[in-house]
Amino acid sequence: MAEPVEILGLDGLLYSLRELPKAVQGKAAQAGMRKGGNVIRDEARKRAPRASGFLAKQIVVRRANAKNRRGAGVGADGEYYTVGIRTGKRIKYANTKRNRRMRRAGKLYEQSGWAYYWRHIEFGTKKMAANPFLTPAAEAKGPQAAQVIIDETWAGIDKLMKARGWK
């Protein structure tokens, strides 16, 4: 499993956000986190191996759902974004005569087309050396991403405050 990379130095921003009304906290924080994640995503895409370019296209920034945010310890109101590889989609077999005959109707299968092999490249196997691209991208662009998060969040807060006539 990949090691999470934490970006430190956002304590002042988080404290200030907690003091603001709920309406201002969400949108501004989400926009800032997304743009900060995009900085790391772009660097990871540059570092990804380029056999066909498919792996690089599968690197995305995702916002964790409420259950995963609680599991990560950020609370129900916290924001938690990940930069990673788009995973496969699990689909049910249709209830057709052929699928019933093969006893797979209603069972799940994984849709092909996703870059399952990214783990082999990032962490290596016993027959292949690791060629990491996600972790070094996060380490290289972490400070820049933190600054983008701070700048974009403050810009979003200013925009919302002006729109509501608070400033």
Secondary structure, DSSP 8 states (H G I E B T S, - for coil): ----------HHHHHHHHHS-HHHHHHHHHHHHHHHHHHHHHHHHHHS--SSSHHHHTEEEEE--HHHHHHTTS-SS---EEEEE----EEE----HHHHHTT-TT-EEE-S-S-TTHHHHHH--SSS-----HHHHHHHHHHHHHHHHHHHHHHHHHHHHHHTT--
